[in-house]
Amino acid sequence: APGQASVREDKAGSSCVILNAVQTVLGQYGQTLEIPCNSGEVQPEDVLITKWKYGISGDLLVKKLDQNVSVLASDEYRTRVSMADNSSLLLSAAKLLDQRTFTCMIVVGSNIKEYPVNVIIYKTPSKLEITEQAGQLEIGKLTKLGTCVATEANPAANISWFRNNEPLTSGEKGVTIQTSVQVDPASGLSSTFSTLDHMTWSRLTQINMSHDSTSNQSQLDPAHYSTENIELELGSQEPVAEGDNVTLKCVADGNPAPSSFFFHLKVQQLLSVENTNTYTLTNVSRSDAGEYKCSLIDDPTLEASKSIVINYLDVSLVPSGTVEKREDEWFNYTVQIVSAEPDYSVSWYKDNVMLDTEPNFPKLSFSDAGHYECVVTMGQLTRKSSSVLQVKGAPVIRHLSKQRSEDGKHKVLVCEAEGSPKPEVFWSINGTSPEESSFTRGKVTHKLTVVPSANLTVSCTVTNEFGSDTRSINVSSCKLKDRRWTSYQSEDKDQTKLVVGVVVGLLVAILVVALVYWVYMRKSKYVNLNFRQS
C-alpha cells in the first residue's frame, strides 16, 4: 500500500520482494525531471540489476552490473528516459502525463527491493493580462472594470484583486468577483478567468491583481473620469527654513490626470505651468511666509491652499569686528538673537576651541586676546557671529633667567615678556644666536647666547608704544670657572704624587726591618753554636 513498507516471500522462502514507502517528487513543466532511486540506501556496487517502470507493465529501462543501460520503453518514453550514475531516472520535457507513480526495482543478493516515487508536475501561468477594461467610470453604478486571465497553469492559478494595495473580496460593498477555470483537453493545462465588477463613490487611484503561484502583477488602467478633488502639497521637508528651496506640488484626481495648473503666489502673482504639477520657490525668506494656492487652468474654481511657515534666525555680537581694550579693563560681549522660535542653543568658541562658559572679563589680561565666535542653533538653522579682541598695554617682563649650554662653554639668557602691541626686546650686551619666539596671546620669549670673559650684570629691556620694562641678571665669567677647574686638576695631581711617595717609603721601611731581623737571626745561631762546642 502507498506510504507503507511490505514484504513478500516466494514459496521456497529463499528470496523476498521489499516494497518501500512511496516518495513524492515535484517537477517543473517542460524541464528535465530527476526521480531518485533508493535515496542512497543501497550502495551501487551491491546492486546486481536496476530496473525502472511505471504501472504494472510499463517497463522503461534496465541496467545490469558491469553493463550499459538498456531502454525497454516502446511508447513516447523511449526518447525521453535515461539513467543517471546514481541510478536516478532522468525524464526530459516533463508533461502533465508524467503525473503518475514510477517504480525503481533493484536486485541485491537474493532480495528484490522496490522504491515507488509519485511525480507531480507544476507549471506557472504562461501569460497574465487584463482584458475587457472599462472605458468610462460612473460614480455610484456597478461597472465591469475588467477580466484578469492567467493561462496554461497547473494547478489552476488563484487570482486576487487589490485596490490601493488592499485586497478586494467578492461580496463586500460595491465589489463582485466571478472566477472560472478552463482546461485544455490536449495539454491538460488550466486557464483561470477572474472578472471584477465594482461600484465606486470616489476616484480609484489604482487597481491591480496577482496570482498566488508567482509574484507577477498586472495593473488595471483606471477608467476615464474628470477631476473632482485637488490638493496643494509641499515637496520639501517641513519646517521650512530661511534660505531653503520650497517646491509646491498640485495633486489632482481624474483620469487622465490634469497637466496644467495655476499657482497663486503670496504676492498676488498668478503663474501658469504646463506639463508639470510643481513650482519651486528658491532661497525663501521670512517675507515669503503665508498662504499659497493652486487651481486647474481648465477650471479655476477648483483650487487648494496651503499655509507656509518659514523659520528664521538672526545673530549679532556686540561689539563685532576688531575690538581694542586696555589691560586690566572690564569688558563683556553681548549677543543679540532674533528668531521665529524661542527654543535655541548658544555655544562660544575662542580660537576655534569651545568655551565652558560665556566670555566675561572683570579684569582683562593679555592672554584674553583672541578670536571669539558665538554659534546659535535652532532646529536645522545655525547662525554665527564673531569678533577679534585685542588687549593692549605696556610690556612687563615676567621672567629673566640664565642657562648653561649643552657643551658648557656658553651662557643662554632667556627674557620672557607680555605686552601688546608686540614689544621690542633689547639686551645691554651683544651676543650670538639670537632667537625669538612667535608673538602669541601677548607673550614673547627672547634668547641670547653669550660668552662672558668676566663677571657682569646683564639687562633685558622690553618696550612698545605704551611703555617699557627692564630687568637685570648677574652672569659669571666662563674663563674663571675654567681656571678653577685647572687648579682643581693640579691639586689632584699633587695629592696623587704624595700618596705614591708615602706608599714607596712604607715599602722601603718594611724591607729594612726584614733585613735587620735576618741579620739578627744569623748572629743568634752562630753564638749558640760556639757555646755548645765549648
C-alpha positions as CSV (number, residue, x, y, z in Angstrom):
1,A,0.0,0.0,0.0
2,P,1.3,3.6,-0.7
3,G,3.1,5.1,2.3
4,Q,3.8,1.7,3.8
5,A,6.5,-0.9,3.6
6,S,5.7,-4.6,2.9
7,V,7.5,-7.9,2.4
8,R,6.5,-10.7,0.0
9,E,8.3,-14.1,0.1
10,D,8.3,-16.7,-2.6
11,K,7.2,-20.3,-2.0
12,A,10.6,-21.6,-1.2
13,G,11.3,-18.8,1.2
14,S,14.7,-18.2,-0.2
15,S,14.0,-14.7,-1.6
16,C,11.7,-11.7,-0.9
17,V,10.4,-8.6,-2.6
18,I,10.5,-5.5,-0.3
19,L,8.2,-2.6,-1.2
20,N,9.3,0.7,0.4
21,A,7.2,3.8,1.3
22,V,6.1,6.0,-1.6
23,Q,8.2,9.1,-2.1
24,T,6.8,12.3,-3.8
25,V,8.8,14.4,-6.3
26,L,7.9,17.8,-7.7
27,G,8.8,18.8,-11.3
28,Q,8.6,21.8,-13.5
29,Y,6.6,21.6,-16.7
30,G,8.9,21.3,-19.8
31,Q,12.1,20.7,-17.8
32,T,14.1,17.6,-17.1
33,L,13.0,15.8,-14.0
34,E,15.3,13.6,-11.9
35,I,13.5,10.8,-10.0
36,P,15.7,9.2,-7.3
37,C,16.1,5.5,-6.7
38,N,16.5,4.2,-3.1
39,S,17.9,7.6,-2.0
40,G,21.4,6.2,-1.3
41,E,20.1,3.3,0.9
42,V,21.9,0.7,-1.1
43,Q,25.5,1.1,-2.4
44,P,25.8,0.9,-6.3
45,E,28.4,-1.9,-6.1
46,D,25.9,-4.1,-4.2
47,V,23.2,-3.8,-6.9
48,L,23.1,-6.6,-9.4
49,I,20.2,-5.3,-11.5
50,T,18.4,-1.9,-11.6
51,K,15.1,-1.5,-13.5
52,W,12.6,1.4,-13.9
53,K,8.9,1.0,-14.7
54,Y,5.6,2.7,-14.3
55,G,2.3,1.0,-13.6
56,I,2.2,-2.8,-13.9
57,S,3.7,-3.4,-17.3
58,G,5.3,-0.1,-18.3
59,D,8.9,-1.1,-18.4
60,L,11.2,1.9,-19.1
61,L,14.9,0.8,-18.8
62,V,17.2,-1.7,-17.1
63,K,20.9,-1.8,-16.2
64,K,22.8,-4.9,-15.1
65,L,26.0,-4.9,-13.1
66,D,29.0,-4.0,-15.3
67,Q,26.7,-3.5,-18.3
68,N,25.3,-0.4,-20.1
69,V,21.7,0.8,-19.7
70,S,19.1,-0.8,-22.0
71,V,16.0,1.2,-22.9
72,L,12.9,-1.1,-22.7
73,A,10.2,1.5,-23.4
74,S,8.3,1.3,-26.7
75,D,6.0,4.2,-26.2
76,E,6.7,8.0,-26.2
77,Y,9.0,7.5,-23.2
78,R,11.6,5.7,-25.4
79,T,13.2,9.1,-26.4
80,R,12.7,10.8,-23.1
81,V,14.2,8.4,-20.5
82,S,17.8,7.9,-19.4
83,M,19.6,6.8,-16.2
84,A,22.0,8.8,-14.1
85,D,25.2,7.4,-12.5
86,N,23.3,7.2,-9.1
87,S,20.6,5.1,-10.8
88,S,18.1,8.0,-10.8
89,L,15.6,8.1,-13.7
90,L,16.0,11.2,-15.9
91,L,12.8,12.3,-17.6
92,S,13.2,15.1,-20.2
93,A,10.5,17.6,-21.2
94,A,8.2,16.9,-18.3
95,K,4.4,16.8,-19.1
96,L,1.2,16.5,-17.1
97,L,1.1,13.0,-18.5
98,D,4.0,12.3,-16.2
99,Q,1.9,12.8,-13.1
100,R,2.0,9.1,-12.1
101,T,3.9,6.6,-9.9
102,F,7.3,5.4,-11.2
103,T,9.0,2.4,-9.5
104,C,12.7,1.7,-9.2
105,M,13.4,-2.1,-8.7
106,I,16.9,-3.3,-7.6
107,V,18.2,-6.8,-7.0
108,V,20.6,-7.1,-4.1
109,G,21.7,-10.7,-3.4
110,S,18.6,-12.8,-3.4
111,N,16.3,-9.9,-2.5
112,I,14.3,-7.6,-4.8
113,K,13.6,-4.1,-3.5
114,E,11.0,-1.7,-4.9
115,Y,11.1,2.1,-4.5
116,P,7.9,3.8,-5.8
117,V,8.0,7.6,-6.5
118,N,4.9,9.7,-7.0
119,V,5.5,12.6,-9.5
120,I,3.6,15.9,-9.5
121,I,4.2,18.4,-12.3
122,Y,3.8,22.2,-11.7
123,K,3.5,25.0,-14.3
124,T,3.3,28.7,-13.8
125,P,0.9,30.7,-16.0
126,S,2.3,31.5,-19.4
127,K,0.6,34.9,-19.5
128,L,-1.1,37.2,-17.1
129,E,-3.2,40.1,-18.6
130,I,-6.3,42.2,-18.1
131,T,-8.9,42.3,-20.8
132,E,-12.2,44.0,-21.4
133,Q,-11.2,47.1,-19.4
134,A,-13.9,49.7,-18.7
135,G,-13.7,52.9,-20.8
136,Q,-15.7,55.2,-18.5
137,L,-16.3,55.0,-14.8
138,E,-19.6,56.3,-13.5
139,I,-19.9,57.1,-9.8
140,G,-22.5,55.0,-7.9
141,K,-23.0,52.5,-10.7
142,L,-21.8,48.9,-10.7
143,T,-19.3,48.7,-13.6
144,K,-17.3,45.8,-15.1
145,L,-13.7,47.1,-14.7
146,G,-12.0,44.1,-16.5
147,T,-11.2,40.4,-16.7
148,C,-7.9,39.1,-15.5
149,V,-6.7,36.0,-17.3
150,A,-3.9,33.6,-16.2
151,T,-3.3,31.0,-18.9
152,E,-1.8,27.5,-19.1
153,A,-1.0,26.7,-15.5
154,N,-1.0,23.6,-13.3
155,P,-2.6,23.6,-10.9
156,A,-5.0,26.4,-11.9
157,A,-3.9,29.9,-10.8
158,N,-5.7,31.6,-7.9
159,I,-6.3,35.2,-8.8
160,S,-6.5,38.1,-6.3
161,W,-7.6,41.7,-6.8
162,F,-6.2,44.7,-4.9
163,R,-7.3,48.3,-4.6
164,N,-4.7,50.8,-3.3
165,N,-2.7,47.7,-2.2
166,E,-5.6,46.5,-0.1
167,P,-7.2,43.1,-1.1
168,L,-10.7,43.1,-2.6
169,T,-13.3,40.4,-1.5
170,S,-16.3,39.5,-3.5
171,G,-19.5,40.4,-1.6
172,E,-18.1,43.4,0.2
173,K,-19.7,46.8,-0.5
174,G,-19.6,47.5,-4.3
175,V,-17.4,44.5,-5.2
176,T,-18.3,41.5,-7.3
177,I,-15.7,38.9,-8.4
178,Q,-16.5,36.0,-10.7
179,T,-13.9,33.3,-11.3
180,S,-13.9,30.4,-13.8
181,V,-11.4,27.7,-14.9
182,Q,-11.0,26.1,-18.4
183,V,-8.8,23.0,-19.0
184,D,-7.1,22.4,-22.4
185,P,-8.0,18.8,-23.3
186,A,-4.8,18.4,-25.3
187,S,-2.2,19.6,-22.7
188,G,-4.3,19.3,-19.6
189,L,-3.2,22.8,-18.6
190,S,-5.7,25.2,-16.9
191,S,-6.6,28.9,-17.6
192,T,-8.2,31.0,-14.9
193,F,-10.6,33.9,-15.7
194,S,-11.5,36.4,-13.0
195,T,-13.9,39.3,-13.7
196,L,-14.2,42.3,-11.4
197,D,-17.4,44.4,-11.2
198,H,-17.0,47.5,-9.0
199,M,-19.3,50.3,-7.8
200,T,-17.4,53.3,-6.6
201,W,-18.3,56.5,-4.7
202,S,-14.8,58.0,-5.0
203,R,-12.0,58.0,-7.6
204,L,-10.0,54.8,-7.9
205,T,-6.3,55.6,-7.7
206,Q,-5.1,52.1,-8.6
207,I,-6.5,48.6,-9.0
208,N,-4.2,45.6,-9.7
209,M,-4.2,41.8,-9.4
210,S,-1.8,39.0,-8.7
211,H,-1.9,35.2,-8.7
212,D,-0.5,33.0,-5.9
213,S,1.9,30.9,-7.9
214,T,4.3,33.8,-8.8
215,S,4.9,37.4,-7.8
216,N,3.7,38.7,-11.1
217,Q,1.2,41.5,-11.1
218,S,-0.9,43.3,-13.8
219,Q,-2.3,46.8,-13.2
220,L,-5.8,47.8,-14.4
221,D,-5.8,51.1,-16.2
222,P,-8.4,53.3,-14.3
223,A,-11.4,54.4,-16.3
224,H,-11.6,58.0,-17.6
225,Y,-13.2,60.5,-15.2
226,S,-13.0,64.2,-14.6
227,T,-11.1,65.9,-11.7
228,E,-13.2,66.4,-8.6
229,N,-10.5,66.9,-5.9
230,I,-7.3,68.9,-5.8
231,E,-4.7,69.3,-3.0
232,L,-1.6,71.5,-2.6
233,E,1.4,69.8,-1.0
234,L,4.9,70.8,-0.1
235,G,7.5,68.7,-1.9
236,S,10.2,70.0,0.6
237,Q,10.8,68.9,4.1
238,E,9.0,70.8,6.8
239,P,9.5,73.0,8.7
240,V,10.9,75.3,6.0
241,A,13.9,77.4,7.0
242,E,15.1,80.7,5.6
243,G,17.3,80.1,2.6
244,D,15.7,76.8,1.6
245,N,14.1,76.0,-1.8
246,V,10.4,75.1,-1.4
247,T,8.6,73.0,-4.0
248,L,4.8,73.5,-4.3
249,K,3.0,70.4,-5.7
250,C,-0.5,70.4,-7.0
251,V,-2.1,66.9,-6.8
252,A,-5.4,66.3,-8.6
253,D,-7.5,63.2,-9.2
254,G,-9.1,62.4,-12.6
255,N,-8.1,60.1,-15.5
256,P,-6.2,61.3,-17.4
257,A,-4.6,63.5,-14.7
258,P,-4.5,67.2,-15.4
259,S,-1.1,68.6,-16.5
260,S,-1.7,72.3,-16.4
261,F,-2.1,74.4,-13.3
262,F,-2.3,77.9,-11.9
263,F,-0.1,78.7,-8.9
264,H,-1.3,81.7,-6.8
265,L,1.8,83.1,-5.1
266,K,1.7,85.1,-1.9
267,V,2.3,88.5,-3.7
268,Q,-0.9,88.1,-5.6
269,Q,1.0,86.8,-8.6
270,L,-0.7,84.3,-10.9
271,L,1.7,81.8,-12.5
272,S,0.7,79.1,-15.0
273,V,2.7,75.9,-15.6
274,E,2.4,73.4,-18.4
275,N,3.1,69.6,-18.4
276,T,4.1,69.7,-14.7
277,N,2.3,70.0,-11.4
278,T,5.1,71.6,-9.4
279,Y,6.6,75.1,-8.9
280,T,9.8,75.8,-6.8
281,L,10.4,78.9,-4.7
282,T,14.2,79.4,-4.4
283,N,16.0,80.9,-1.4
284,V,12.9,81.8,0.5
285,S,13.0,84.5,3.2
286,R,10.7,85.2,6.2
287,S,8.7,87.6,4.0
288,D,7.7,84.6,1.8
289,A,5.6,83.0,4.6
290,G,1.9,82.9,4.1
291,E,-0.9,81.2,2.1
292,Y,-0.4,79.8,-1.3
293,K,-2.9,78.3,-3.7
294,C,-3.1,76.2,-6.9
295,S,-6.0,75.6,-9.3
296,L,-6.8,74.0,-12.6
297,I,-6.4,76.1,-15.7
298,D,-9.5,74.4,-17.2
299,D,-11.5,75.1,-14.1
300,P,-10.0,77.9,-11.9
301,T,-12.8,77.5,-9.3
302,L,-11.4,74.1,-8.3
303,E,-8.5,75.1,-6.1
304,A,-6.5,74.1,-3.0
305,S,-4.5,76.2,-0.5
306,K,-1.5,75.7,1.9
307,S,0.0,77.9,4.6
308,I,3.8,78.0,4.7
309,V,5.7,78.9,7.9
310,I,9.3,79.9,7.4
311,N,11.8,79.7,10.3
312,Y,14.4,82.4,10.6
313,L,17.3,83.2,12.9
314,D,19.5,86.3,13.2
315,V,22.6,86.5,15.5
316,S,24.8,89.6,16.1
317,L,27.7,90.0,18.5
318,V,28.1,93.4,20.2
319,P,30.7,94.8,19.8
320,S,31.7,93.0,16.5
321,G,34.7,93.2,14.2
322,T,38.0,94.1,15.9
323,V,37.8,95.4,19.5
324,E,40.8,97.1,21.2
325,K,40.9,97.2,25.0
326,R,43.5,98.1,27.6
327,E,44.9,95.6,30.1
328,D,43.1,95.5,33.5
329,E,40.0,97.0,31.9
330,W,36.5,95.5,32.4
331,F,34.9,94.0,29.2
332,N,31.9,91.8,28.2
333,Y,30.3,90.6,24.9
334,T,26.6,90.9,24.3
335,V,24.8,88.6,21.8
336,Q,21.6,89.7,20.2
337,I,19.2,86.9,18.8
338,V,16.1,87.3,16.7
339,S,14.3,84.1,15.9
340,A,11.0,82.6,14.9
341,E,11.0,80.3,18.0
342,P,12.4,80.8,21.5
343,D,14.0,77.3,21.6
344,Y,17.6,77.6,20.6
345,S,21.1,76.8,22.0
346,V,24.2,79.1,22.3
347,S,27.8,78.0,22.1
348,W,31.0,80.1,22.5
349,Y,34.4,79.5,20.9
350,K,37.8,81.1,21.3
351,D,40.4,80.5,18.6
352,N,38.2,77.5,17.4
353,V,38.2,75.9,20.9
354,M,34.9,75.6,22.7
355,L,34.5,77.5,25.9
356,D,32.7,76.1,29.0
357,T,31.2,79.5,29.9
358,E,30.2,82.8,28.2
359,P,33.3,85.1,28.0
360,N,33.2,87.7,30.8
361,F,36.2,89.8,31.8
362,P,36.2,91.7,35.1
363,K,39.9,92.5,34.5
364,L,41.4,91.9,31.1
365,S,44.8,90.3,30.7
366,F,47.0,89.9,27.6
367,S,46.1,86.2,27.4
368,D,42.4,87.1,27.0
369,A,43.1,88.3,23.5
370,G,41.9,86.2,20.6
371,H,39.2,85.4,18.0
372,Y,35.7,84.9,19.7
373,E,32.8,83.3,17.9
374,C,29.1,82.9,19.1
375,V,27.2,79.9,17.5
376,V,23.4,79.8,17.8
377,T,21.5,76.7,16.7
378,M,17.7,76.4,16.3
379,G,16.5,73.2,14.7
380,Q,18.2,72.9,11.3
381,L,19.3,76.5,11.3
382,T,22.7,77.6,12.5
383,R,24.0,81.2,12.6
384,K,27.4,82.6,13.7
385,S,28.8,85.9,14.7
386,S,32.5,86.6,15.6
387,S,34.8,89.3,16.9
388,V,38.6,89.8,17.4
389,L,39.6,91.0,20.9
390,Q,42.9,92.8,21.2
391,V,44.2,93.6,24.7
392,K,46.9,96.4,24.6
393,G,49.2,97.7,27.3
394,A,52.8,98.4,28.4
395,P,55.0,95.4,28.3
396,V,56.1,93.5,31.5
397,I,59.0,91.1,31.9
398,R,57.6,88.1,33.6
399,H,60.8,86.0,33.8
400,L,64.5,86.6,33.3
401,S,66.8,83.5,33.6
402,K,70.2,82.1,32.5
403,Q,71.1,78.6,31.3
404,R,74.3,76.8,30.6
405,S,74.7,75.5,27.0
406,E,75.0,71.8,26.4
407,D,78.7,71.9,25.7
408,G,79.2,74.0,28.9
409,K,81.1,76.8,27.0
410,H,78.3,79.3,26.7
411,K,75.6,81.0,28.7
412,V,72.0,81.3,27.3
413,L,69.9,84.2,28.6
414,V,66.1,84.0,28.4
415,C,63.8,87.0,28.7
416,E,60.0,86.3,28.8
417,A,57.6,89.3,28.5
418,E,54.0,90.2,27.9
419,G,52.6,93.2,26.2
420,S,50.6,94.5,23.2
421,P,51.4,95.6,20.6
422,K,54.3,93.2,20.3
423,P,57.2,94.6,22.4
424,E,60.7,95.0,21.1
425,V,63.5,93.3,23.2
426,F,66.9,94.9,23.8
427,W,69.9,93.5,25.7
428,S,72.7,95.5,27.4
429,I,75.4,93.4,25.8
430,N,76.0,91.8,22.4
431,G,75.7,88.1,22.0
432,T,75.3,85.4,19.3
433,S,72.5,83.2,18.0
434,P,69.6,85.5,19.0
435,E,66.3,83.6,19.0
436,E,62.7,85.0,19.3
437,S,59.5,83.0,19.7
438,S,56.3,83.9,17.9
439,F,54.1,86.5,19.4
440,T,51.1,84.6,20.8
441,R,48.4,85.9,23.1
442,G,50.5,88.9,24.1
443,K,53.6,86.8,25.0
444,V,57.1,86.8,23.5
445,T,60.3,85.0,24.6
446,H,63.8,86.1,23.5
447,K,67.0,84.1,23.9
448,L,70.6,85.3,23.7
449,T,73.8,83.3,23.7
450,V,76.9,84.9,25.4
451,V,80.5,84.0,26.4
452,P,81.3,86.5,29.2
453,S,85.0,87.0,29.8
454,A,84.4,88.5,33.3
455,N,81.6,88.6,35.9
456,L,79.0,91.2,34.8
457,T,75.4,92.3,35.1
458,V,73.2,91.9,32.0
459,S,69.9,93.8,31.5
460,C,66.8,93.0,29.3
461,T,64.6,95.8,28.2
462,V,61.1,95.4,26.5
463,T,59.3,98.4,25.1
464,N,56.2,99.3,23.0
465,E,54.2,102.5,22.4
466,F,52.6,102.2,25.9
467,G,55.8,101.9,28.0
468,S,58.8,99.7,28.8
469,D,60.2,97.4,31.5
470,T,63.8,96.4,32.4
471,R,65.3,93.6,34.5
472,S,68.9,92.6,35.3
473,I,70.7,89.4,36.0
474,N,74.3,88.6,37.2
475,V,76.4,86.4,34.8
476,S,79.8,84.9,35.9
477,S,82.8,84.5,33.7
478,C,83.2,81.2,31.9
479,K,87.1,81.6,32.0
480,L,87.1,82.0,35.8
481,K,85.4,78.7,36.1
482,D,87.9,77.2,33.6
483,R,90.8,78.4,35.8
484,R,89.2,76.9,38.9
485,W,88.9,73.7,37.2
486,T,92.5,73.7,36.1
487,S,93.5,74.5,39.7
488,Y,91.4,71.6,40.9
489,Q,93.1,69.3,38.4
490,S,96.7,70.4,39.6
491,E,95.8,69.9,43.3
492,D,94.6,66.4,42.4
493,K,97.9,65.6,40.6
494,D,100.0,66.8,43.7
495,Q,97.9,64.7,46.0
496,T,98.4,61.7,43.8
497,K,102.2,62.2,43.9
498,L,102.1,62.5,47.7
499,V,100.2,59.2,48.1
500,V,102.6,57.4,45.8
501,G,105.7,58.7,47.8
502,V,104.1,57.5,51.1
503,V,103.5,54.1,49.7
504,V,107.1,53.8,48.4
505,G,108.5,54.9,51.8
506,L,106.5,52.3,53.6
507,L,107.7,49.6,51.3
508,V,111.4,50.6,51.9
509,A,110.9,50.6,55.7
510,I,109.5,47.1,55.6
511,L,112.5,45.9,53.6
512,V,114.9,47.5,56.1
513,V,113.2,45.8,59.1
514,A,113.2,42.5,57.3
515,L,117.0,42.8,56.7
516,V,117.8,43.6,60.3
517,Y,115.7,40.7,61.5
518,W,117.5,38.3,59.2
519,V,121.0,39.5,60.4
520,Y,119.9,39.2,64.0
521,M,118.7,35.6,63.5
522,R,122.0,34.6,61.8
523,K,124.1,36.0,64.7
524,S,121.9,34.2,67.2
525,K,122.5,30.9,65.6
526,Y,126.3,31.5,65.5
527,V,126.6,32.3,69.2
528,N,124.6,29.3,70.2
529,L,126.9,27.0,68.1
530,N,130.1,28.3,69.7
531,F,128.6,27.9,73.1
532,R,127.7,24.2,72.6
533,Q,131.2,23.5,71.3
534,S,132.9,24.8,74.3
